[in-house]
Amino acid sequence: GERSMTRDCNSLGSFNLTGIPKMPRGQPQVEVTFDVSADGILSVSAVEKSTGKAEEIKITNDKGRLSDAEIEAMLADAEKYKAEDEANRIRVEAKNALENYAYGLKSSLADEGEQGLASKLSTADKDAVTAKLNEIMAWCDANINAEKEEYEQKQGELEEFVSPILQQAAAGGGEGGTGAPGGVPSASTAAPPAGVPDEASPIEEID
């Protein structure tokens, strides 16, 4: 289909990639491959690199799957809803950016190593950041259809809250007092990670 949201497109088939053990968000690396043969047969395969778990599906060139009229209607809908689809895509990107930033920070807080964030924060600061993260994550779970500006406002709120704490931690770790300790996500690196999100934070598909 021509729509940006998968739910608005025509499904050709599906399969489940199962047997992957639980991992931290962003750690699973799933490689998806599409191949179209000369006979018009579409082969789709997916493999999780760390475990080698793989599945695939073959979709034949079924000429009766969609009529010409149905195809024309889908193309017309794509043009009709172009602006709405673009707004949805931008909204989902903002949602994913907020969730990735929050979960990246949560992962950094769990790092108890010598260079990890946890070792650079006082118990009070760690508890304060954890409470703020839980607040933001709860808001995300309760507002899955919020507007782009709302997600951006929440990310700004979280960054403003943790910034002085992270700067103090960086200064205490001998990093010059600027930036964040190693492993801590920044706003510029809050893009969606490759792989599959954990169950706590479902991400909407946009293509």
KESEBA-645113 format. One record per residue (C-alpha): x, y, z; residue in three letters; residue number from 1. Coordinates in Angstrom, 1 decimal. Layout:
<nodes>
(node (X Y Z) 'ALA' NUM)
...
</nodes>
This chain:
<nodes>
(node (0.0 0.0 0.0) 'GLY' 1)
(node (0.9 3.7 -0.3) 'GLU' 2)
(node (-0.1 4.7 3.3) 'ARG' 3)
(node (2.5 5.5 6.0) 'SER' 4)
(node (0.7 3.4 8.7) 'MET' 5)
(node (0.8 -0.3 8.2) 'THR' 6)
(node (-2.8 -0.7 9.5) 'ARG' 7)
(node (-4.0 1.3 6.5) 'ASP' 8)
(node (-2.2 -0.9 4.0) 'CYS' 9)
(node (-3.2 -4.3 2.5) 'ASN' 10)
(node (-1.8 -7.3 4.3) 'SER' 11)
(node (-0.1 -9.9 2.1) 'LEU' 12)
(node (0.8 -12.2 5.0) 'GLY' 13)
(node (2.5 -12.4 8.3) 'SER' 14)
(node (4.7 -14.6 10.6) 'PHE' 15)
(node (5.9 -14.5 14.1) 'ASN' 16)
(node (9.6 -14.5 15.1) 'LEU' 17)
(node (9.4 -16.4 18.3) 'THR' 18)
(node (11.9 -17.9 20.8) 'GLY' 19)
(node (13.9 -14.7 21.4) 'ILE' 20)
(node (14.8 -14.4 25.1) 'PRO' 21)
(node (14.0 -11.1 26.9) 'LYS' 22)
(node (16.7 -8.5 26.5) 'MET' 23)
(node (17.0 -4.8 27.3) 'PRO' 24)
(node (15.4 -2.4 24.9) 'ARG' 25)
(node (17.4 -1.9 21.8) 'GLY' 26)
(node (19.6 -5.0 22.3) 'GLN' 27)
(node (17.8 -7.4 19.9) 'PRO' 28)
(node (19.0 -6.9 16.4) 'GLN' 29)
(node (16.5 -8.2 13.9) 'VAL' 30)
(node (17.5 -8.2 10.2) 'GLU' 31)
(node (14.6 -8.3 7.7) 'VAL' 32)
(node (15.2 -9.2 4.1) 'THR' 33)
(node (12.8 -8.8 1.1) 'PHE' 34)
(node (13.4 -10.6 -2.2) 'ASP' 35)
(node (11.3 -10.6 -5.3) 'VAL' 36)
(node (11.9 -13.4 -7.8) 'SER' 37)
(node (11.6 -13.1 -11.6) 'ALA' 38)
(node (8.3 -15.0 -11.2) 'ASP' 39)
(node (6.9 -12.3 -8.9) 'GLY' 40)
(node (7.2 -14.4 -5.7) 'ILE' 41)
(node (8.0 -12.3 -2.6) 'LEU' 42)
(node (10.2 -13.8 0.0) 'SER' 43)
(node (10.4 -12.1 3.4) 'VAL' 44)
(node (12.8 -13.4 6.1) 'SER' 45)
(node (13.7 -12.2 9.6) 'ALA' 46)
(node (16.6 -13.3 11.8) 'VAL' 47)
(node (17.6 -12.1 15.3) 'GLU' 48)
(node (21.4 -11.9 15.0) 'LYS' 49)
(node (22.4 -12.7 18.6) 'SER' 50)
(node (20.3 -15.9 18.8) 'THR' 51)
(node (20.1 -16.9 15.2) 'GLY' 52)
(node (16.4 -17.4 15.4) 'LYS' 53)
(node (14.8 -17.0 12.0) 'ALA' 54)
(node (11.5 -17.2 10.2) 'GLU' 55)
(node (10.4 -16.6 6.6) 'GLU' 56)
(node (7.3 -16.4 4.4) 'ILE' 57)
(node (6.8 -16.7 0.7) 'LYS' 58)
(node (4.0 -14.8 -1.0) 'ILE' 59)
(node (3.0 -15.8 -4.5) 'THR' 60)
(node (1.9 -13.4 -7.2) 'ASN' 61)
(node (-1.8 -13.9 -6.8) 'ASP' 62)
(node (-3.4 -11.7 -9.5) 'LYS' 63)
(node (-6.8 -12.0 -7.8) 'GLY' 64)
(node (-5.7 -10.6 -4.5) 'ARG' 65)
(node (-6.8 -7.1 -5.4) 'LEU' 66)
(node (-8.9 -5.9 -8.2) 'SER' 67)
(node (-8.0 -2.9 -10.4) 'ASP' 68)
(node (-10.8 -1.0 -8.8) 'ALA' 69)
(node (-9.5 -1.8 -5.3) 'GLU' 70)
(node (-6.0 -0.7 -6.3) 'ILE' 71)
(node (-7.3 2.6 -7.7) 'GLU' 72)
(node (-9.3 3.1 -4.4) 'ALA' 73)
(node (-6.1 2.6 -2.3) 'MET' 74)
(node (-4.2 5.0 -4.4) 'LEU' 75)
(node (-7.0 7.6 -4.1) 'ALA' 76)
(node (-7.0 7.1 -0.3) 'ASP' 77)
(node (-3.3 7.6 -0.2) 'ALA' 78)
(node (-3.6 11.0 -1.8) 'GLU' 79)
(node (-6.7 11.9 0.2) 'LYS' 80)
(node (-5.1 11.2 3.5) 'TYR' 81)
(node (-1.6 12.3 2.6) 'LYS' 82)
(node (-1.5 15.2 5.1) 'ALA' 83)
(node (-3.1 13.1 7.9) 'GLU' 84)
(node (-0.6 10.3 7.3) 'ASP' 85)
(node (2.3 12.7 7.5) 'GLU' 86)
(node (1.0 14.1 10.7) 'ALA' 87)
(node (0.7 10.6 12.1) 'ASN' 88)
(node (4.3 9.8 11.0) 'ARG' 89)
(node (5.7 12.8 12.8) 'ILE' 90)
(node (3.6 12.1 15.9) 'ARG' 91)
(node (4.9 8.5 16.1) 'VAL' 92)
(node (8.5 9.7 15.6) 'GLU' 93)
(node (8.1 12.2 18.5) 'ALA' 94)
(node (6.6 9.4 20.7) 'LYS' 95)
(node (9.4 7.0 19.9) 'ASN' 96)
(node (12.1 9.7 20.5) 'ALA' 97)
(node (10.6 10.4 24.0) 'LEU' 98)
(node (10.4 6.7 24.9) 'GLU' 99)
(node (13.9 5.9 23.6) 'ASN' 100)
(node (15.4 8.8 25.6) 'TYR' 101)
(node (13.6 7.7 28.8) 'ALA' 102)
(node (14.5 4.0 28.4) 'TYR' 103)
(node (18.1 4.8 27.5) 'GLY' 104)
(node (18.3 6.9 30.6) 'LEU' 105)
(node (16.7 4.1 32.6) 'LYS' 106)
(node (19.3 1.6 31.2) 'SER' 107)
(node (22.1 4.0 32.1) 'SER' 108)
(node (20.8 4.2 35.7) 'LEU' 109)
(node (21.1 0.5 36.0) 'ALA' 110)
(node (24.8 0.5 35.1) 'ASP' 111)
(node (26.6 -0.1 38.4) 'GLU' 112)
(node (30.0 -0.3 36.8) 'GLY' 113)
(node (32.9 2.0 37.6) 'GLU' 114)
(node (32.2 4.3 34.7) 'GLN' 115)
(node (28.4 3.8 34.9) 'GLY' 116)
(node (25.9 6.5 35.7) 'LEU' 117)
(node (24.7 4.8 38.9) 'ALA' 118)
(node (28.2 5.1 40.4) 'SER' 119)
(node (28.3 8.8 39.8) 'LYS' 120)
(node (25.0 9.7 41.4) 'LEU' 121)
(node (24.0 10.1 45.0) 'SER' 122)
(node (21.2 7.9 46.3) 'THR' 123)
(node (18.9 10.9 46.5) 'ALA' 124)
(node (19.6 11.9 42.9) 'ASP' 125)
(node (19.2 8.4 41.6) 'LYS' 126)
(node (15.9 8.1 43.4) 'ASP' 127)
(node (14.8 11.5 42.0) 'ALA' 128)
(node (15.7 10.6 38.4) 'VAL' 129)
(node (14.0 7.2 38.8) 'THR' 130)
(node (10.8 8.7 40.1) 'ALA' 131)
(node (10.8 11.2 37.2) 'LYS' 132)
(node (11.4 8.5 34.7) 'LEU' 133)
(node (8.5 6.4 36.1) 'ASN' 134)
(node (6.3 9.5 35.9) 'GLU' 135)
(node (7.1 10.1 32.2) 'ILE' 136)
(node (6.8 6.4 31.3) 'MET' 137)
(node (3.4 6.2 33.0) 'ALA' 138)
(node (2.3 9.3 31.1) 'TRP' 139)
(node (3.4 7.6 27.8) 'CYS' 140)
(node (1.5 4.5 28.6) 'ASP' 141)
(node (-1.7 6.5 29.3) 'ALA' 142)
(node (-1.3 8.8 26.3) 'ASN' 143)
(node (-0.5 6.6 23.4) 'ILE' 144)
(node (-2.3 8.9 21.0) 'ASN' 145)
(node (-1.0 12.3 22.3) 'ALA' 146)
(node (0.0 15.0 19.8) 'GLU' 147)
(node (3.6 15.6 18.6) 'LYS' 148)
(node (3.8 18.8 20.6) 'GLU' 149)
(node (2.8 16.9 23.8) 'GLU' 150)
(node (5.5 14.3 23.4) 'TYR' 151)
(node (8.1 17.0 22.7) 'GLU' 152)
(node (7.0 19.0 25.8) 'GLN' 153)
(node (7.4 15.8 27.9) 'LYS' 154)
(node (10.8 15.1 26.5) 'GLN' 155)
(node (11.8 18.7 27.2) 'GLY' 156)
(node (10.5 18.4 30.7) 'GLU' 157)
(node (12.5 15.3 31.4) 'LEU' 158)
(node (15.7 16.7 29.9) 'GLU' 159)
(node (15.3 19.9 31.9) 'GLU' 160)
(node (14.9 17.8 35.1) 'PHE' 161)
(node (17.9 15.5 34.6) 'VAL' 162)
(node (20.3 17.9 32.9) 'SER' 163)
(node (21.7 19.6 36.1) 'PRO' 164)
(node (21.9 16.2 37.8) 'ILE' 165)
(node (23.8 14.7 34.8) 'LEU' 166)
(node (26.1 17.7 34.6) 'GLN' 167)
(node (27.0 17.4 38.2) 'GLN' 168)
(node (27.7 13.7 37.7) 'ALA' 169)
(node (29.9 14.4 34.7) 'ALA' 170)
(node (31.8 17.1 36.7) 'ALA' 171)
(node (32.3 14.7 39.6) 'GLY' 172)
(node (33.6 12.1 37.2) 'GLY' 173)
(node (36.3 14.4 35.8) 'GLY' 174)
(node (34.6 15.0 32.5) 'GLU' 175)
(node (34.8 18.8 32.6) 'GLY' 176)
(node (31.3 19.5 33.8) 'GLY' 177)
(node (29.7 19.4 30.3) 'THR' 178)
(node (27.6 16.8 28.6) 'GLY' 179)
(node (26.4 13.6 30.2) 'ALA' 180)
(node (28.3 10.6 31.6) 'PRO' 181)
(node (29.1 7.8 29.2) 'GLY' 182)
(node (26.1 5.8 28.0) 'GLY' 183)
(node (23.5 8.5 28.8) 'VAL' 184)
(node (21.3 9.3 25.8) 'PRO' 185)
(node (21.1 12.9 24.6) 'SER' 186)
(node (18.2 14.6 22.8) 'ALA' 187)
(node (20.2 14.4 19.5) 'SER' 188)
(node (20.7 10.6 19.9) 'THR' 189)
(node (17.1 9.7 20.8) 'ALA' 190)
(node (16.3 8.2 17.4) 'ALA' 191)
(node (14.6 4.8 17.5) 'PRO' 192)
(node (17.2 2.0 18.0) 'PRO' 193)
(node (17.4 -0.9 15.6) 'ALA' 194)
(node (15.8 -4.1 16.8) 'GLY' 195)
(node (12.6 -4.9 18.7) 'VAL' 196)
(node (11.3 -3.0 21.7) 'PRO' 197)
(node (10.5 -4.8 24.9) 'ASP' 198)
(node (7.0 -5.4 26.0) 'GLU' 199)
(node (6.9 -2.4 28.3) 'ALA' 200)
(node (6.9 0.0 25.4) 'SER' 201)
(node (5.2 -0.9 22.2) 'PRO' 202)
(node (6.3 1.2 19.2) 'ILE' 203)
(node (3.8 1.9 16.4) 'GLU' 204)
(node (5.0 0.9 12.9) 'GLU' 205)
(node (5.1 3.7 10.4) 'ILE' 206)
(node (6.4 2.0 7.3) 'ASP' 207)
</nodes>
